[in-house]
């Protein structure tokens, strides 16, 4: 599975390595392209997943503010709900093609 911003691939992982949560594909941290994410100051805390880290996404000459997010330290109860540890896994905003 790939995530693309424009024509640039920003993440690539085997389908079995993707974790799906609430309709979003979360990519393992090591599948994210080098240098495509930069931390955003946008705050958000999910009531059941915990504190979220947003990222600005840059690739192929394009930049998307808050184009990706992850939960670096999800609530332990979220692991039970999802069925896996998804710490640091990255999902992408609409506008990033996941195929």
C-alpha positions as CSV (number, residue, x, y, z in Angstrom):
1,X,0.0,0.0,0.0
2,X,1.2,3.5,-0.8
3,X,0.5,7.0,0.3
4,X,1.1,9.7,-2.3
5,X,1.2,13.5,-2.2
6,X,0.8,14.4,-5.9
7,X,3.1,12.0,-7.7
8,X,5.5,11.6,-4.8
9,X,5.3,8.4,-2.7
10,X,5.5,9.5,1.0
11,X,4.9,6.1,2.6
12,X,4.9,2.5,1.4
13,X,4.1,-0.7,3.4
14,X,2.8,-4.2,2.9
15,X,-1.0,-4.4,3.4
16,X,-0.5,-6.7,6.4
17,X,1.6,-4.0,8.1
18,X,-1.2,-1.3,7.8
19,X,-3.5,-0.8,10.8
20,X,-6.9,0.4,10.0
21,X,-8.7,2.7,12.5
22,X,-11.9,4.5,11.9
23,X,-11.6,4.3,8.1
24,X,-7.9,5.5,8.1
25,X,-4.9,3.5,7.0
26,X,-2.1,3.9,9.6
27,X,1.4,3.2,8.2
28,X,4.2,1.9,10.3
29,X,6.8,4.6,11.3
30,X,9.6,2.9,9.3
31,X,7.5,3.0,6.1
32,X,7.4,6.8,6.0
33,X,9.8,8.5,3.6
34,X,12.7,10.3,5.1
35,X,12.2,14.1,5.5
36,X,8.6,14.2,4.5
37,X,7.1,15.0,7.9
38,X,7.7,18.0,10.1
39,X,5.9,18.4,13.4
40,X,3.0,20.8,13.5
41,X,1.9,22.8,16.5
42,X,-1.8,21.9,15.9
43,X,-3.2,20.4,19.1
44,X,-5.7,17.5,19.3
45,X,-6.5,14.9,21.9
46,X,-8.8,12.0,20.9
47,X,-11.1,10.9,23.8
48,X,-10.2,7.2,23.3
49,X,-6.8,7.2,21.5
50,X,-5.0,10.0,23.4
51,X,-2.8,12.9,22.4
52,X,-2.2,13.3,18.7
53,X,0.8,14.7,16.9
54,X,0.0,16.4,13.6
55,X,2.7,16.8,10.9
56,X,3.1,19.0,7.9
57,X,3.7,16.8,4.8
58,X,6.2,17.9,2.1
59,X,7.1,16.0,-1.0
60,X,7.4,16.6,-4.7
61,X,7.4,20.3,-4.3
62,X,4.1,20.3,-2.5
63,X,3.4,21.0,1.2
64,X,0.2,20.1,3.0
65,X,-0.3,21.6,6.4
66,X,-1.4,19.0,9.0
67,X,-1.3,16.4,6.2
68,X,-0.5,13.5,8.5
69,X,-0.9,12.6,12.2
70,X,0.1,9.9,14.6
71,X,-0.4,8.9,18.3
72,X,3.1,8.7,19.8
73,X,1.8,7.4,23.1
74,X,-1.8,6.2,22.8
75,X,-3.9,5.3,25.9
76,X,-3.3,1.7,26.8
77,X,-7.0,1.0,26.6
78,X,-6.9,2.0,22.9
79,X,-4.7,-1.0,22.2
80,X,-7.5,-3.3,23.3
81,X,-10.0,-1.4,21.2
82,X,-7.8,-1.6,18.0
83,X,-6.3,-5.0,18.8
84,X,-2.7,-3.8,18.2
85,X,-0.2,-1.3,19.4
86,X,-0.3,1.5,16.9
87,X,2.1,3.9,18.7
88,X,3.7,6.2,16.1
89,X,1.8,4.8,13.2
90,X,1.0,7.6,10.7
91,X,-2.3,8.3,8.9
92,X,-2.8,10.9,6.2
93,X,-5.4,13.6,5.6
94,X,-7.8,13.7,2.6
95,X,-5.8,14.9,-0.4
96,X,-3.1,12.3,0.1
97,X,-4.0,9.3,-2.0
98,X,-3.7,6.0,-0.3
99,X,-3.8,3.1,-2.8
